[in-house]
Amino acid sequence: MRPGETLGGLARRYKVSENDIVRWNSMGTRRLLLKGESLVIYPGQNS
């Protein structure tokens, strides 16, 4: 991720939902990413 990127922007780029990203990364209700944190995204694997 780059500064200023959002979960919504990443979801659109990889054609998944924000909820998928949250679920794949066990984020629960937390939507804020910490510096240096990595995300798992399975492109095109929306549910």
C-alpha distance (Angstrom), angle and dihedral (degrees) to the residues before:
residue distance angle dihedral
M1 . . .
R2 3.74 . .
P3 3.80 127.0 .
G4 3.79 111.0 -78.3
E5 3.80 95.7 22.3
T6 3.78 116.2 132.8
L7 3.78 135.2 -155.6
G8 3.79 88.0 -114.0
G9 3.79 91.8 54.2
L10 3.79 92.4 47.9
A11 3.80 90.9 47.2
R12 3.81 91.3 53.7
R13 3.81 92.5 45.5
Y14 3.82 93.2 52.2
K15 3.83 95.9 34.7
V16 3.80 95.6 -119.3
S17 3.80 132.3 113.2
E18 3.79 126.4 -98.8
N19 3.80 87.2 -120.5
D20 3.82 90.3 56.9
I21 3.81 90.8 53.9
V22 3.81 91.0 47.8
R23 3.83 91.7 48.7
W24 3.83 95.5 44.8
N25 3.80 89.3 52.3
S26 3.84 97.9 41.5
M27 3.79 90.4 -123.8
G28 3.82 96.7 148.6
T29 3.80 108.5 -170.4
R30 3.82 92.7 -21.9
R31 3.80 110.5 107.3
L32 3.79 98.0 168.9
L33 3.79 119.8 98.4
L34 3.75 122.4 -148.5
K35 3.79 123.6 -134.1
G36 3.80 109.9 -85.9
E37 3.80 93.4 16.9
S38 3.81 116.5 135.2
L39 3.78 128.5 -143.8
V40 3.78 130.5 -146.5
I41 3.81 112.8 -139.5
Y42 3.79 125.9 176.2
P43 3.85 102.7 -158.6
G44 3.77 114.4 -133.9
Q45 3.82 92.7 3.5
N46 3.79 97.9 114.9
S47 3.77 120.3 153.5
